[in-house]
Amino acid sequence: MAKKKDKAVSSKNKDRCIPPVCFCETGDVLVNGGFEIPGIVPFVPFADWDVFARTLDMELVRDTQNVFEGNVAASIRAGEPLVLPTSVLILRQYVDVTPGCLYQLQFAERLVSFLEPDTVLPLLVASIIYLDRSLNEYELISIPILKSEEDAEFNVHQHVAEIAVPCEVPGIIVQFSFYITNAPGTVWNLDAVSLQAVSATSACCCI
């Protein structure tokens, strides 16, 4: 009796055999990346975002004038330093992701006002962070942005992480850290933040 030939499995049927947990998300996995939804927590005017750290002279407000898209942008504004010369505000969001997937961070930023060009340059660091079981932080993406003068318009940044989210890590942190030294009156706006998977399936699955 002749042997039966192995049947080729089409890509469509192959996808049906892959567990759903192995598929990376499609579309944006970040919530309120346009800062349109107001928050209800004091000092945090945007839903789903947390102020992880803030010196008392730093203010986070809703700006409806200088926006990249939609009606609102997050505006970080430095006042007169009270104790330390460097003012700090760290804004972050915790995001559930699929372990083993590779992600891309995109955002728009604009230095609206910078009144002290001779001081230490203002710094924004955009990052994707994950925690291990001991709650140690590791960076998947770190994007330092230094400014020496005001921007005429928003700048769009798009960066893909060099490595995928490690297996057994179900969530990451999208974080924006603003550092402004001896420059009261500085205004830095953030808008259109998104996080998307750029891989179709998880590297943690044997496919």
C-alpha positions as CSV (number, residue, x, y, z in Angstrom):
1,M,0.0,0.0,0.0
2,A,1.4,3.4,-0.9
3,K,2.2,5.8,1.9
4,K,0.0,8.8,2.3
5,K,1.8,12.1,1.7
6,D,2.0,14.6,4.6
7,K,-0.5,17.3,4.0
8,A,0.9,20.9,4.0
9,V,-0.7,23.1,6.6
10,S,-1.7,26.5,5.2
11,S,-0.7,29.6,7.2
12,K,-4.4,30.3,7.8
13,N,-4.9,26.9,9.4
14,K,-1.6,27.1,11.2
15,D,-2.8,30.2,13.0
16,R,-5.8,28.3,14.3
17,C,-3.4,25.8,16.0
18,I,-1.4,28.5,17.8
19,P,-2.7,29.3,21.4
20,P,-4.2,32.7,21.6
21,V,-1.7,33.7,24.3
22,C,1.0,33.5,21.8
23,F,-0.3,36.2,19.6
24,C,1.0,39.8,20.1
25,E,-1.6,42.5,20.4
26,T,-2.7,44.5,17.4
27,G,-3.2,48.3,17.7
28,D,-2.3,50.5,20.6
29,V,-2.1,48.9,24.1
30,L,-1.6,52.2,25.9
31,V,-4.6,53.9,27.5
32,N,-5.3,57.6,27.2
33,G,-2.1,58.3,25.2
34,G,-3.7,61.5,23.9
35,F,-4.4,62.7,27.4
36,E,-8.0,63.5,26.4
37,I,-9.6,61.7,29.4
38,P,-9.3,63.8,32.6
39,G,-8.3,62.2,35.9
40,I,-9.9,62.3,39.3
41,V,-6.8,62.0,41.5
42,P,-5.3,65.2,42.9
43,F,-2.2,66.5,41.0
44,V,-2.8,63.9,38.3
45,P,-5.1,65.5,35.6
46,F,-5.0,62.5,33.3
47,A,-6.8,59.2,33.7
48,D,-4.7,56.0,33.7
49,W,-1.4,57.9,34.3
50,D,0.5,58.2,37.6
51,V,2.9,60.8,38.8
52,F,5.7,58.6,40.1
53,A,7.8,61.4,41.4
54,R,7.5,65.2,41.5
55,T,9.3,68.1,43.1
56,L,6.9,70.7,44.5
57,D,7.8,73.3,42.0
58,M,6.7,71.1,39.0
59,E,3.2,71.3,37.7
60,L,1.3,68.9,35.4
61,V,-1.7,70.5,33.7
62,R,-4.0,70.0,30.7
63,D,-3.0,72.3,27.8
64,T,-5.6,72.9,25.1
65,Q,-3.6,75.5,23.2
66,N,-0.3,73.7,22.2
67,V,-1.5,70.2,21.1
68,F,-0.2,67.7,18.5
69,E,-3.5,66.0,18.0
70,G,-6.9,66.0,19.6
71,N,-7.9,68.7,22.1
72,V,-5.5,68.2,25.0
73,A,-1.7,67.7,25.6
74,A,0.0,67.0,28.9
75,S,2.0,70.1,29.9
76,I,4.9,70.0,32.4
77,R,5.7,73.4,33.8
78,A,8.6,74.4,36.1
79,G,8.3,77.0,38.8
80,E,10.9,78.5,41.0
81,P,13.1,75.7,42.6
82,L,12.3,75.5,46.3
83,V,15.2,73.4,47.6
84,L,17.2,71.5,44.9
85,P,18.2,73.3,41.7
86,T,16.8,70.5,39.5
87,S,13.1,70.2,39.2
88,V,11.8,66.7,38.4
89,L,8.5,65.2,37.3
90,I,8.1,61.5,36.3
91,L,4.9,60.5,34.6
92,R,4.3,56.8,34.0
93,Q,1.6,54.3,33.0
94,Y,1.5,50.5,33.8
95,V,0.6,48.5,30.8
96,D,-0.4,44.8,30.4
97,V,1.5,43.2,27.5
98,T,2.3,39.8,26.1
99,P,5.6,38.3,27.2
100,G,7.9,37.6,24.3
101,C,6.6,40.4,22.1
102,L,8.6,43.3,20.7
103,Y,7.1,46.8,21.2
104,Q,7.4,50.2,19.6
105,L,7.0,53.5,21.6
106,Q,5.9,56.6,19.7
107,F,5.2,60.1,21.1
108,A,5.2,63.8,20.3
109,E,6.9,66.4,22.4
110,R,7.5,70.2,22.2
111,L,9.5,72.5,24.4
112,V,7.0,75.4,24.4
113,S,8.9,77.8,26.6
114,F,12.5,77.9,27.7
115,L,13.5,81.2,29.3
116,E,17.1,80.5,30.5
117,P,19.3,79.4,27.6
118,D,22.5,79.7,29.6
119,T,21.5,77.2,32.3
120,V,21.8,73.4,32.3
121,L,19.8,72.1,29.3
122,P,16.3,70.6,30.1
123,L,16.2,66.8,29.7
124,L,13.4,64.4,28.9
125,V,13.9,60.7,29.1
126,A,11.3,58.5,27.5
127,S,11.6,54.8,28.5
128,I,10.0,51.4,28.7
129,I,10.7,49.6,31.9
130,Y,10.0,46.1,33.2
131,L,10.3,44.7,36.7
132,D,11.7,41.3,37.7
133,R,10.4,39.2,40.5
134,S,12.5,41.2,43.0
135,L,11.0,44.4,41.6
136,N,14.2,45.5,40.1
137,E,13.7,47.8,37.1
138,Y,15.3,47.2,33.7
139,E,15.0,49.3,30.6
140,L,13.8,48.0,27.2
141,I,13.9,51.5,25.7
142,S,15.6,54.7,27.0
143,I,15.4,57.8,24.8
144,P,17.2,60.9,26.2
145,I,16.1,64.3,24.6
146,L,18.0,67.5,25.4
147,K,16.8,70.9,24.3
148,S,18.7,74.1,24.0
149,E,15.9,76.3,22.6
150,E,12.2,76.4,22.2
151,D,10.5,74.3,19.5
152,A,8.4,75.9,16.7
153,E,6.4,72.7,16.5
154,F,6.0,69.2,17.9
155,N,8.7,66.6,17.3
156,V,7.5,63.0,16.7
157,H,9.7,60.2,18.1
158,Q,9.4,56.5,17.2
159,H,11.6,53.8,18.7
160,V,11.5,50.0,18.7
161,A,12.9,48.1,21.7
162,E,16.0,46.1,20.9
163,I,14.8,43.1,22.8
164,A,11.3,41.6,23.5
165,V,9.5,41.6,26.8
166,P,11.1,38.8,28.8
167,C,9.1,35.6,29.4
168,E,7.0,35.6,32.6
169,V,6.9,39.5,32.6
170,P,3.2,40.3,32.0
171,G,3.5,44.1,32.2
172,I,5.7,47.0,31.5
173,I,6.0,50.7,32.5
174,V,5.9,53.5,29.9
175,Q,7.6,56.4,31.6
176,F,8.5,60.0,30.8
177,S,11.0,61.8,33.1
178,F,11.4,65.5,32.9
179,Y,14.5,67.2,34.5
180,I,14.6,71.0,34.4
181,T,17.5,72.9,36.2
182,N,17.3,76.5,37.3
183,A,14.8,77.4,34.6
184,P,11.5,78.6,36.1
185,G,8.9,79.2,33.4
186,T,10.0,76.3,31.3
187,V,7.0,74.5,29.6
188,W,7.4,71.1,28.0
189,N,4.4,69.4,26.3
190,L,3.8,65.7,25.6
191,D,1.1,64.3,23.4
192,A,0.1,61.3,21.2
193,V,1.8,58.6,23.2
194,S,1.3,55.1,21.8
195,L,2.7,51.6,22.4
196,Q,2.3,48.9,19.8
197,A,3.6,45.4,19.2
198,V,5.8,45.1,16.1
199,S,6.0,41.3,16.2
200,A,3.0,39.0,15.3
201,T,3.7,36.2,17.8
202,S,5.5,35.8,21.1
203,A,9.1,34.6,21.2
204,C,8.2,32.7,24.4
205,C,6.0,30.2,22.5
206,C,7.4,27.2,20.5
207,I,5.6,27.8,17.2
